[in-house]
Amino acid sequence: MAGITIPVLRKKQRSSQAGKVAWVSDGATGHGGLLARVTTTGVTFFYEYRDGRGKRDRLSIGRYSEATAEGCFTIDEARKRAGEWLVIHRDMTPDVRLYQEQQKAAAAEADRIAKMTQAARKTFADVFMEWHSAKLSQRKDGAEMLRAVGKDVLSVVGQMEMGTVTRADLLACLDTVSARGAPVMANRVLTTLKTFYGWAQLREIVSVDPLAPVKAADVGGKEPGRNRVLSDAEIVDLFRKMPECGLSPMVQTALLISLATGCRIGEMAKAEWAHVSMTKKTWVIPAKNAKNGIEHTITLSPFALGLFTSLQATRESRWIMASPMKIGSRIAEKGIGAAVYDRQTEGPKRQGRTVATSSLVLEGGHWTPHDLRRSCATGMQKLGVMPAVIDAVLNHKESKGVTQIYQRYDYSTEMADAWAKWGRHLTNLRAQAKGIALVAGD
């Protein structure tokens, strides 16, 4: 055969027909050789050989160009490439395609390791802030956890290279949080760091999660579920003590609304007047404000409606609980919890805090705003309200599976009755606190 030359390729192209393929060999050896595929649209070079099973195979080299051009091969360049592959076939392995695939995979792995090594040289703080921008900032507790991690973790390991931070480094940070009497926060920081490392692993910034074997029991300890419920006697005592405890009337009223409706104190803090209809006697908690992301409509009992009416009399902004410190902003729910806690310390006044450190102490021991929600549910249960209705009152997320798909009744009528029944009970307890005797039906 004449072999592959420019005149030969030109002649083949001129004589080629649409849909027809002509092959030109450059002269094969026992280890394969260069082949040109000629069509009306152009010429493509191949290396043709037989693999380890004796099966013919062709590896594409690239498109032909008479002169050197980017992305194309001249005849000499194609011969050089085919010759390199021929040496592989002769001296290394007859399975040239498999060899190439292995080489590409090895190069990709080397590149991946190089990128991971480079990423691991970023500081822990840099990578954490990337995750914060992408994920943590979207969470409801994002700002709180950024502060917590910033205070106890980034301040210690933030400037270390990501790949050099060890489990011991991180556990030392978490132990510091637990040691100052905040085991629950230590566990929350642990969970946040585990989520962060999962994100970093997925993006091959790190190869392992140093906290993978660490459990909450190893850090803050297993957290017992709270079961604090205020008894009727304690609720009467609370009604008596609230006016003298030093809390603002707005915060006092918010706590009672939580007790009357079973809402979370955070949902109350985020509430706007646009969510409340005094004529319809409803308060709608939007999905964005609800912990489970499900909109919830509360039918206000006369007791609860009276509380909202008292708040409306001092309305200052679109927020039901407007911030006393910053115009146009709402109150922070954490501040409410702290204020309730301060009034149960029974110790010396802390700097900048209330002097009324025993003003909200109740017989059953320490209580939190969230315990009012539990007290509402338990109180309804004592009054004979069905568990399914109480779950609906609390806006608990539906169970998964068949129940969630097929049982769609919303219990709106039963919920309204439950709130009304509980409201009447609270009205009686408030009357007892004031020394007023109510008759049935009042």
Buried (B, 14 or more C-beta within 10 A) or exposed (E): EEBBEEEBBEBBBEEBEEEEEBEBBBEBEEBBBBBBBBBEEBBBBBBBBBBEEEEEBBBEBBBBBEEEEEEBBBBEBBBEBBEEBBEBBBEEBBBBBEBEEEEEEEEEEEEEEEEBEEBBEBBBBBBBBBBBEEEBEEBEEBEBBBEBBBBBBBEBBBEBBBBEBEBEBBBBBBBBBBEEEBBBBBBBBBBBBBBBBBBBBEBEBBEEBBBEEBEBEBBBEEEEEEEBBBBBEBBBBBBBBBEEBBBEEBBBBBBBBBBBBBBBBBBBBBBBBEBBEEEEBBBBBBEEBBBEEEEBBBBBBEBBBBBBEBBEEEEEBEBBBBBEEEEEEBBBBEBBBEBBBBBBBEEEEEEEBBEBBEBBBBEBEBBBBBBBBBBBBBBBBEEEBEEEBBBBBBBBEBEEEEEEEEEEEEBEEBBBBBBBBBBBBBBBBBBBBEEEEEEEEE
